[in-house]
């Protein structure tokens, strides 16, 4: 691949919230974002890395992440309020489904100025569903893309867009709907070498929990909440069923290790109480998932990895892929991205069931209408979502009783994780998508038409210029050719002190530098009683006329200037 070609590169729309679980809290979106960024720095075939951000602090955080990985390519920063500086890079990668504001940010430069590429994480929130609806009425273009991390997510996003298009077609009968964005399936990746087991760490973990040499340790790594990840009680039921069957044949004792963090402390005691009541024959243990060493110990000391997801919050399920990379056989529910990641060679998928049509619509309505929070919504839906508990138990027994099967599935899983989900495989897929988007851009520019037409930034419907939306508010508007003269100010505070008295610095947004404002005032004073126009002051001070116009308005506001009679 030609390293000088920017067509397969993308500027990374960067904010630490999307990429820093250590600073902002562990959740799937941030863990995946951090992992992607490291994978991108390590495996991308690019001539430079480009960050697009609001603040210098975010650019610095991006640069520090690159430094930690050992990046040698140059790093170029682009401010979000100056996006034309993206060139020659032609794609912006956004760490979530494309926000419509990004389409409108692009519009003044022409919708073929660059392409947008987002990625799905959870799609169950009102915010994400609203974003995907709004995208169909925003200036989104066919060369934009929303990466779907699994086939199931792709199907759900398509259905959302179908519903949006049905509404728009009925609302605006006869209107031609624009093409959808690209919706490719590209999975999340992992750094498979990070998950190679450490036998010594695994041995110490087993000793800590009191697992005997022949005992079977079932492990999971997850955010420990029954509302937004999985309800543990059905798993406990399956564990006890499996333990009863194994005991009948003189089999090993079962343990389950939950490695994770409780977002709400009360769940710790609730999980422990439920485990004691529902699986009294099994050991229940919890490790701190916020500690990397504990996560490694969990995967190194476990015999079987389980992921009994029953929640709409989950869209991909990275933890089983990491467990596969560690060489563990997996038992998962047949749910969302797990349908893609877990094949019969690497583990078991246990059938799941959602409510039939009509039974849960009221829950969705309460969520959309704001009666119920997101957590209440997904919790209620989890209460009506089941998996086959006896089938889960049978899978546990099958693996617990057959060490050779565990080894074969673990080896196959490890090979699959490396071949399909390692970032060295996934990043080229993303770059190929960006290359396709760039090719579509080139065709659009060559063809011409509305797509390449720049929109007047003052006429954007989601945020027009003040003079457009609020034209009826004032008595008049400042004329560009009016003459202004300075007002004798006596001993009153000058512009700089007035600036400080008003404390404009509190909001960290200054109309202009107070020193420049004083320069403009001095130029008006030098013009004498006949005053001057903004154009004349701009010529005298060599300050752009638009800046002079804004500063003149400020000077009129505080009666340093007045209009000519």
PLY file of the C-alpha trace (Angstrom):
ply
format ascii 1.0
element vertex 565
property float x
property float y
property float z
element edge 564
property int vertex1
property int vertex2
end_header
0.00 0.00 0.00
1.27 3.50 -0.86
2.04 5.28 2.42
1.59 8.66 0.77
-2.05 8.04 -0.09
-4.38 9.88 2.30
-7.55 8.37 0.81
-7.63 5.51 3.30
-6.90 7.70 6.30
-9.48 9.32 8.55
-9.28 12.17 10.99
-10.33 11.01 14.44
-13.07 13.12 16.01
-11.60 13.05 19.47
-12.93 13.68 22.93
-11.52 11.90 25.95
-15.03 10.77 26.95
-15.08 8.38 24.04
-11.63 6.90 24.50
-10.52 7.07 28.14
-12.21 4.58 30.51
-9.53 5.14 33.11
-10.44 8.81 33.49
-14.14 8.76 32.68
-15.27 5.37 34.00
-15.33 1.87 32.55
-18.08 1.09 30.09
-18.18 -0.84 26.84
-18.11 2.24 24.62
-15.00 3.72 26.21
-13.17 0.40 26.49
-13.86 -0.24 22.80
-12.81 3.32 21.93
-9.52 3.04 23.79
-8.84 -0.34 22.19
-9.66 1.01 18.71
-7.36 3.99 19.11
-4.46 1.81 20.12
-5.23 -0.56 17.23
-5.42 2.37 14.82
-2.08 3.75 15.97
-0.49 0.31 15.73
-1.90 -1.06 12.49
-3.09 1.84 10.32
-1.18 2.35 7.09
-1.20 6.16 7.05
1.23 9.00 6.49
-0.02 11.05 9.41
-2.47 10.94 12.30
-5.07 13.70 12.43
-7.16 14.65 15.45
-10.28 16.78 15.14
-11.32 18.28 18.48
-12.84 21.22 20.30
-10.02 21.81 22.75
-6.25 21.79 22.96
-6.60 19.46 25.95
-8.26 16.85 23.73
-5.57 17.22 21.07
-2.96 16.77 23.81
-4.73 13.63 25.10
-4.75 12.21 21.56
-1.03 12.95 21.20
-0.29 11.30 24.54
-2.21 8.17 23.51
-0.12 8.06 20.33
3.09 8.54 22.28
2.28 5.62 24.59
1.92 3.33 21.59
5.17 4.54 20.05
3.74 6.33 17.02
6.40 7.77 14.73
4.18 9.42 12.10
3.46 13.13 12.49
0.36 14.28 14.37
-1.71 17.09 12.87
-4.43 18.89 14.83
-7.59 20.38 13.32
-10.01 22.57 15.24
-13.68 21.69 14.94
-14.50 25.30 14.10
-12.00 25.17 11.21
-12.82 21.79 9.59
-11.69 22.83 6.11
-8.15 22.23 7.38
-8.85 18.47 7.26
-7.55 18.24 3.68
-6.00 16.18 2.26
-7.71 13.68 4.63
-11.25 13.19 3.39
-13.01 11.14 6.08
-13.88 11.95 9.68
-14.27 8.97 12.02
-16.78 9.66 14.79
-16.83 7.46 17.95
-20.61 6.88 17.86
-23.43 6.95 15.31
-23.01 10.12 13.24
-24.47 13.10 15.07
-26.52 15.31 12.76
-24.57 18.36 13.88
-21.62 16.92 11.96
-23.67 16.94 8.75
-24.60 20.57 9.38
-21.00 21.45 10.28
-20.01 20.23 6.83
-22.86 21.89 4.90
-21.24 25.36 4.47
-18.30 23.67 2.74
-20.49 21.47 0.51
-21.72 18.02 1.43
-18.94 16.46 -0.64
-16.23 18.34 1.27
-15.54 15.23 3.37
-17.25 12.00 4.38
-18.45 11.05 7.84
-18.02 7.62 9.41
-19.65 6.68 12.71
-19.85 3.42 14.65
-22.62 1.82 16.70
-22.30 0.93 20.34
-25.54 0.58 22.25
-28.53 1.44 20.06
-31.27 1.16 22.69
-31.10 4.67 24.14
-33.57 7.37 23.15
-30.65 9.54 22.12
-29.26 7.03 19.64
-32.68 6.19 18.19
-33.44 9.90 17.80
-30.05 10.46 16.18
-30.66 7.75 13.57
-34.11 9.20 12.83
-32.76 12.75 12.56
-29.97 11.57 10.28
-32.55 10.84 7.56
-33.68 14.48 7.51
-30.23 16.03 7.94
-27.84 16.64 5.00
-26.44 13.11 5.39
-25.04 11.79 2.12
-24.70 8.32 0.57
-20.90 8.44 1.04
-21.35 8.73 4.80
-21.24 5.51 6.82
-22.40 4.08 10.12
-20.36 0.99 10.97
-22.55 -1.72 12.47
-20.54 -3.96 14.75
-22.71 -7.02 14.11
-25.30 -8.36 11.70
-27.97 -8.02 14.38
-27.15 -4.35 14.93
-27.19 -3.77 11.18
-30.69 -5.26 11.04
-31.90 -3.05 13.90
-30.41 0.12 12.35
-31.99 -0.73 9.00
-35.36 -1.22 10.69
-35.07 2.14 12.44
-34.32 3.80 9.12
-37.22 2.02 7.43
-39.57 3.38 10.09
-38.11 6.87 9.71
-38.50 6.72 5.94
-42.10 5.51 6.21
-42.91 8.46 8.43
-41.14 10.97 6.17
-42.84 9.58 3.05
-46.24 9.93 4.69
-45.47 13.34 6.15
-44.04 14.75 2.92
-45.93 12.79 0.30
-44.21 12.78 -3.06
-40.86 13.96 -1.72
-37.82 11.99 -2.87
-35.96 10.55 0.09
-32.17 10.68 -0.07
-30.07 7.53 -0.05
-29.17 6.04 3.28
-25.62 6.08 4.61
-23.49 3.01 4.08
-24.17 0.42 6.81
-21.24 -2.02 6.65
-20.70 -4.72 9.25
-17.22 -4.37 10.75
-16.68 -5.90 14.19
-15.01 -4.39 17.16
-11.45 -5.61 17.54
-9.14 -6.70 20.32
-5.42 -6.93 20.93
-5.34 -10.70 21.10
-1.80 -10.89 22.52
-2.98 -8.94 25.58
-5.12 -11.90 26.59
-2.62 -14.72 26.41
-3.05 -16.63 29.68
-0.60 -16.34 32.55
-0.65 -19.77 34.25
0.95 -18.50 37.44
-1.62 -15.72 37.79
-4.43 -18.17 37.08
-3.09 -20.63 39.67
-2.97 -17.92 42.34
-6.53 -16.89 41.53
-7.78 -20.47 41.90
-5.98 -20.79 45.22
-7.53 -17.55 46.45
-11.07 -18.74 45.76
-10.39 -22.18 47.19
-10.86 -24.11 43.95
-9.48 -27.63 44.15
-7.36 -29.22 41.40
-10.35 -30.96 39.84
-12.87 -28.18 40.35
-14.35 -26.32 37.38
-14.11 -22.52 37.51
-16.68 -20.69 35.41
-15.79 -17.03 34.84
-17.22 -13.89 33.35
-15.98 -10.32 32.96
-18.69 -7.69 32.80
-20.19 -4.57 34.31
-22.10 -6.05 37.22
-25.62 -4.74 36.87
-28.79 -6.73 36.21
-30.35 -3.64 34.65
-27.87 -2.95 31.85
-25.83 -6.13 31.32
-27.37 -9.40 32.48
-29.56 -10.73 35.24
-27.39 -13.25 37.15
-30.25 -15.27 38.63
-30.92 -17.48 35.55
-27.18 -18.19 35.39
-27.23 -19.21 39.06
-30.14 -21.55 38.32
-28.21 -23.12 35.42
-25.12 -23.49 37.59
-27.06 -25.38 40.27
-28.71 -27.65 37.69
-25.29 -28.44 36.24
-23.78 -28.98 39.70
-26.55 -31.43 40.59
-25.96 -33.47 37.44
-22.19 -33.45 37.84
-22.48 -34.50 41.46
-24.63 -37.49 40.47
-21.73 -38.79 38.41
-19.04 -37.91 40.93
-18.02 -34.81 38.98
-16.13 -31.74 40.12
-17.43 -28.84 42.16
-18.43 -25.73 40.22
-17.34 -22.20 41.03
-18.37 -18.98 39.32
-16.18 -15.88 39.33
-17.70 -12.50 38.52
-14.90 -10.13 37.57
-16.31 -6.65 37.24
-17.49 -3.56 39.03
-20.88 -2.71 40.48
-22.06 0.70 39.23
-24.38 0.73 42.27
-22.99 -0.72 45.49
-26.23 -2.36 46.59
-25.94 -4.95 43.83
-22.91 -6.51 45.51
-24.96 -7.87 48.42
-27.92 -8.68 46.19
-25.80 -10.80 43.85
-24.20 -12.62 46.77
-27.54 -13.32 48.44
-29.07 -14.62 45.20
-26.05 -16.84 44.57
-26.31 -18.36 48.06
-30.02 -19.07 47.67
-30.07 -20.30 44.06
-26.79 -22.21 43.72
-25.85 -23.40 47.21
-23.73 -26.22 45.74
-21.47 -23.81 43.86
-18.84 -21.35 44.93
-19.51 -17.67 44.25
-16.61 -15.24 44.04
-16.12 -11.67 42.91
-12.96 -9.96 41.66
-12.39 -6.30 40.89
-12.77 -5.84 37.13
-11.25 -2.39 37.37
-7.84 -4.00 37.94
-6.04 -5.30 34.85
-4.25 -7.97 36.89
-7.56 -9.31 38.16
-8.98 -9.49 34.66
-5.91 -11.41 33.50
-6.13 -13.73 36.51
-9.79 -14.39 35.74
-9.11 -15.42 32.15
-5.96 -17.32 33.10
-7.55 -19.31 35.91
-10.95 -20.01 34.42
-12.03 -23.21 32.69
-15.17 -21.90 30.98
-16.22 -18.32 30.10
-19.92 -17.44 30.27
-21.79 -14.39 28.99
-25.53 -14.80 29.63
-26.67 -11.54 28.07
-30.40 -10.76 28.22
-30.29 -6.99 27.75
-30.96 -4.53 24.92
-27.97 -2.50 26.09
-25.59 -5.06 24.60
-24.88 -4.80 20.87
-21.60 -6.64 20.29
-20.14 -8.33 23.36
-16.38 -7.87 23.35
-15.69 -9.87 26.51
-16.28 -13.31 24.91
-13.88 -12.40 22.09
-11.25 -11.55 24.69
-11.98 -14.83 26.45
-11.53 -16.64 23.15
-8.20 -14.87 22.72
-7.26 -16.26 26.14
-8.02 -19.78 24.95
-11.25 -20.35 26.89
-14.32 -22.17 25.57
-17.37 -19.92 25.83
-21.05 -20.31 26.63
-23.10 -17.31 25.59
-26.70 -16.48 24.94
-27.79 -16.35 21.31
-28.02 -12.59 21.32
-26.97 -9.66 19.11
-23.25 -9.68 18.19
-22.69 -13.01 19.90
-24.50 -14.60 16.94
-21.52 -13.51 14.81
-18.63 -14.04 17.20
-19.38 -17.44 18.77
-19.47 -20.34 16.31
-20.08 -24.01 17.21
-16.35 -24.67 17.04
-15.55 -22.26 19.87
-18.50 -22.65 22.24
-22.24 -22.83 22.76
-24.95 -20.28 21.99
-28.03 -20.73 24.16
-31.44 -19.83 22.65
-33.10 -16.60 23.79
-36.64 -15.25 23.60
-38.12 -11.75 23.41
-41.79 -10.89 24.08
-44.14 -11.31 21.14
-45.51 -8.23 19.34
-47.71 -6.05 21.52
-46.63 -7.27 24.95
-43.92 -4.70 25.57
-44.98 -1.72 23.45
-46.17 0.14 26.53
-42.65 -0.11 27.97
-41.20 1.53 24.85
-43.86 4.26 25.02
-43.07 5.02 28.64
-39.38 5.27 27.73
-39.94 7.50 24.69
-42.36 9.70 26.59
-39.97 10.21 29.49
-42.06 8.45 32.15
-39.38 5.79 32.54
-35.64 6.30 32.50
-33.37 4.35 30.20
-32.32 2.06 33.05
-35.97 1.40 33.92
-36.67 0.66 30.26
-33.91 -1.88 29.71
-34.51 -3.42 33.13
-38.17 -4.04 32.35
-37.30 -5.51 28.98
-34.70 -7.76 30.60
-37.44 -9.03 32.93
-39.33 -10.27 29.84
-36.28 -11.67 28.03
-35.26 -15.24 28.75
-32.73 -17.83 27.75
-33.05 -21.60 27.94
-31.80 -22.36 31.46
-31.70 -26.18 31.04
-29.78 -25.79 27.76
-27.29 -23.54 29.53
-26.91 -26.15 32.25
-26.35 -28.90 29.67
-23.61 -26.84 28.02
-21.96 -26.35 31.41
-22.08 -30.09 32.09
-20.75 -30.94 28.63
-17.72 -28.70 29.04
-17.16 -29.44 32.72
-17.04 -33.17 32.03
-14.77 -33.06 28.99
-11.34 -31.47 29.38
-10.38 -32.39 25.82
-13.44 -30.57 24.44
-12.58 -27.53 26.52
-9.06 -27.57 25.12
-10.22 -27.99 21.50
-12.81 -25.24 21.73
-10.35 -22.99 23.51
-7.74 -23.48 20.80
-10.30 -22.87 18.05
-11.51 -19.75 19.82
-7.99 -18.43 20.18
-7.36 -18.96 16.47
-10.68 -17.29 15.59
-9.96 -14.27 17.79
-6.60 -13.77 16.08
-7.84 -14.36 12.54
-11.10 -12.39 12.67
-11.10 -9.95 15.58
-7.54 -8.79 16.10
-7.14 -5.09 15.26
-4.45 -5.94 12.70
-7.32 -7.55 10.72
-10.09 -5.08 11.59
-8.22 -1.80 10.96
-7.59 -2.64 7.26
-11.33 -3.25 6.88
-11.99 0.23 8.24
-9.40 1.75 5.95
-10.96 -0.05 3.00
-14.32 1.51 3.94
-12.74 4.95 4.18
-11.19 4.38 0.76
-14.64 3.51 -0.64
-16.06 6.67 0.90
-13.27 8.76 -0.62
-13.92 7.23 -4.04
-17.61 8.10 -3.75
-16.64 11.66 -2.81
-14.43 11.95 -5.89
-17.28 10.77 -8.11
-19.71 13.25 -6.53
-17.30 16.13 -7.06
-16.78 15.12 -10.67
-20.52 14.85 -11.26
-21.33 18.15 -9.56
-24.81 19.23 -8.54
-26.41 20.01 -5.22
-24.09 17.73 -3.27
-21.08 19.92 -3.90
-22.92 23.22 -3.48
-21.90 25.15 -0.40
-24.73 26.18 1.88
-24.92 29.68 3.27
-23.95 29.18 6.94
-26.38 31.94 7.87
-29.29 29.93 6.49
-28.78 26.58 8.22
-32.23 25.57 9.53
-30.96 24.18 12.83
-29.09 27.37 13.73
-29.42 30.27 11.30
-27.63 33.57 11.67
-29.12 35.87 14.29
-30.18 38.43 11.68
-32.25 35.74 9.96
-34.10 34.28 12.92
-34.35 37.37 15.10
-34.82 40.08 12.48
-38.09 41.16 14.11
-36.56 41.68 17.57
-34.63 45.00 17.30
-35.59 48.47 16.14
-32.93 48.34 13.44
-29.72 46.64 12.37
-26.29 48.19 12.07
-25.65 49.37 8.51
-22.25 48.35 7.09
-21.53 51.84 5.69
-22.53 53.94 8.69
-20.10 56.48 10.07
-19.19 56.34 13.73
-17.25 58.79 15.85
-15.61 58.52 19.24
-17.31 59.90 22.34
-15.40 61.97 24.85
-15.11 59.61 27.79
-13.66 61.87 30.43
-12.45 59.92 33.44
-14.74 56.91 32.92
-13.07 53.49 32.58
-11.65 52.76 29.14
-12.33 49.66 27.02
-9.86 47.40 28.82
-11.18 48.21 32.30
-14.78 47.97 31.06
-13.94 44.57 29.66
-12.69 43.51 33.10
-15.66 45.05 34.93
-18.03 43.04 32.78
-15.81 39.94 33.36
-16.13 38.51 29.86
-13.32 36.11 30.73
-15.68 34.19 33.01
-17.22 32.41 30.00
-13.83 31.89 28.31
-15.09 33.47 25.11
-13.87 36.97 24.25
-15.34 39.12 21.50
-11.79 40.18 20.73
-8.58 41.15 22.46
-9.10 44.29 24.63
-5.87 45.72 23.24
-7.20 45.46 19.69
-10.45 47.08 20.78
-8.48 50.02 22.16
-6.58 50.21 18.84
-9.88 50.45 16.93
-11.18 53.12 19.31
-7.98 55.11 18.88
-8.42 54.96 15.09
-11.95 56.32 15.37
-10.67 59.08 17.64
-7.97 59.93 15.11
-10.64 60.28 12.42
-11.98 63.33 14.25
-15.52 64.69 14.48
-16.42 63.48 10.97
-15.98 59.91 12.14
-15.19 56.93 9.91
-16.71 53.82 8.41
-15.72 50.32 9.44
-13.96 49.89 6.11
-11.86 53.02 6.71
-10.93 51.86 10.21
-10.00 48.43 8.86
-7.72 50.08 6.31
-6.12 52.27 8.95
-5.53 49.48 11.47
-5.00 46.57 9.06
-7.56 44.61 11.06
-10.13 42.60 9.01
-13.30 44.58 8.42
-15.53 41.89 9.97
-13.51 42.06 13.19
-13.69 45.86 13.13
-17.47 45.58 12.69
-17.83 43.38 15.77
-15.56 45.56 17.88
-17.42 48.67 16.72
-20.70 47.17 17.92
-19.11 46.58 21.33
-17.79 50.15 21.48
-21.25 51.50 20.60
-22.82 49.29 23.30
-20.67 50.90 26.00
-20.95 54.38 24.44
-17.36 54.74 23.38
-18.69 55.35 19.86
-21.87 56.92 18.52
-23.50 57.25 15.16
-23.27 60.42 13.13
-26.45 62.55 13.24
0 1
1 2
2 3
3 4
4 5
5 6
6 7
7 8
8 9
9 10
10 11
11 12
12 13
13 14
14 15
15 16
16 17
17 18
18 19
19 20
20 21
21 22
22 23
23 24
24 25
25 26
26 27
27 28
28 29
29 30
30 31
31 32
32 33
33 34
34 35
35 36
36 37
37 38
38 39
39 40
40 41
41 42
42 43
43 44
44 45
45 46
46 47
47 48
48 49
49 50
50 51
51 52
52 53
53 54
54 55
55 56
56 57
57 58
58 59
59 60
60 61
61 62
62 63
63 64
64 65
65 66
66 67
67 68
68 69
69 70
70 71
71 72
72 73
73 74
74 75
75 76
76 77
77 78
78 79
79 80
80 81
81 82
82 83
83 84
84 85
85 86
86 87
87 88
88 89
89 90
90 91
91 92
92 93
93 94
94 95
95 96
96 97
97 98
98 99
99 100
100 101
101 102
102 103
103 104
104 105
105 106
106 107
107 108
108 109
109 110
110 111
111 112
112 113
113 114
114 115
115 116
116 117
117 118
118 119
119 120
120 121
121 122
122 123
123 124
124 125
125 126
126 127
127 128
128 129
129 130
130 131
131 132
132 133
133 134
134 135
135 136
136 137
137 138
138 139
139 140
140 141
141 142
142 143
143 144
144 145
145 146
146 147
147 148
148 149
149 150
150 151
151 152
152 153
153 154
154 155
155 156
156 157
157 158
158 159
159 160
160 161
161 162
162 163
163 164
164 165
165 166
166 167
167 168
168 169
169 170
170 171
171 172
172 173
173 174
174 175
175 176
176 177
177 178
178 179
179 180
180 181
181 182
182 183
183 184
184 185
185 186
186 187
187 188
188 189
189 190
190 191
191 192
192 193
193 194
194 195
195 196
196 197
197 198
198 199
199 200
200 201
201 202
202 203
203 204
204 205
205 206
206 207
207 208
208 209
209 210
210 211
211 212
212 213
213 214
214 215
215 216
216 217
217 218
218 219
219 220
220 221
221 222
222 223
223 224
224 225
225 226
226 227
227 228
228 229
229 230
230 231
231 232
232 233
233 234
234 235
235 236
236 237
237 238
238 239
239 240
240 241
241 242
242 243
243 244
244 245
245 246
246 247
247 248
248 249
249 250
250 251
251 252
252 253
253 254
254 255
255 256
256 257
257 258
258 259
259 260
260 261
261 262
262 263
263 264
264 265
265 266
266 267
267 268
268 269
269 270
270 271
271 272
272 273
273 274
274 275
275 276
276 277
277 278
278 279
279 280
280 281
281 282
282 283
283 284
284 285
285 286
286 287
287 288
288 289
289 290
290 291
291 292
292 293
293 294
294 295
295 296
296 297
297 298
298 299
299 300
300 301
301 302
302 303
303 304
304 305
305 306
306 307
307 308
308 309
309 310
310 311
311 312
312 313
313 314
314 315
315 316
316 317
317 318
318 319
319 320
320 321
321 322
322 323
323 324
324 325
325 326
326 327
327 328
328 329
329 330
330 331
331 332
332 333
333 334
334 335
335 336
336 337
337 338
338 339
339 340
340 341
341 342
342 343
343 344
344 345
345 346
346 347
347 348
348 349
349 350
350 351
351 352
352 353
353 354
354 355
355 356
356 357
357 358
358 359
359 360
360 361
361 362
362 363
363 364
364 365
365 366
366 367
367 368
368 369
369 370
370 371
371 372
372 373
373 374
374 375
375 376
376 377
377 378
378 379
379 380
380 381
381 382
382 383
383 384
384 385
385 386
386 387
387 388
388 389
389 390
390 391
391 392
392 393
393 394
394 395
395 396
396 397
397 398
398 399
399 400
400 401
401 402
402 403
403 404
404 405
405 406
406 407
407 408
408 409
409 410
410 411
411 412
412 413
413 414
414 415
415 416
416 417
417 418
418 419
419 420
420 421
421 422
422 423
423 424
424 425
425 426
426 427
427 428
428 429
429 430
430 431
431 432
432 433
433 434
434 435
435 436
436 437
437 438
438 439
439 440
440 441
441 442
442 443
443 444
444 445
445 446
446 447
447 448
448 449
449 450
450 451
451 452
452 453
453 454
454 455
455 456
456 457
457 458
458 459
459 460
460 461
461 462
462 463
463 464
464 465
465 466
466 467
467 468
468 469
469 470
470 471
471 472
472 473
473 474
474 475
475 476
476 477
477 478
478 479
479 480
480 481
481 482
482 483
483 484
484 485
485 486
486 487
487 488
488 489
489 490
490 491
491 492
492 493
493 494
494 495
495 496
496 497
497 498
498 499
499 500
500 501
501 502
502 503
503 504
504 505
505 506
506 507
507 508
508 509
509 510
510 511
511 512
512 513
513 514
514 515
515 516
516 517
517 518
518 519
519 520
520 521
521 522
522 523
523 524
524 525
525 526
526 527
527 528
528 529
529 530
530 531
531 532
532 533
533 534
534 535
535 536
536 537
537 538
538 539
539 540
540 541
541 542
542 543
543 544
544 545
545 546
546 547
547 548
548 549
549 550
550 551
551 552
552 553
553 554
554 555
555 556
556 557
557 558
558 559
559 560
560 561
561 562
562 563
563 564
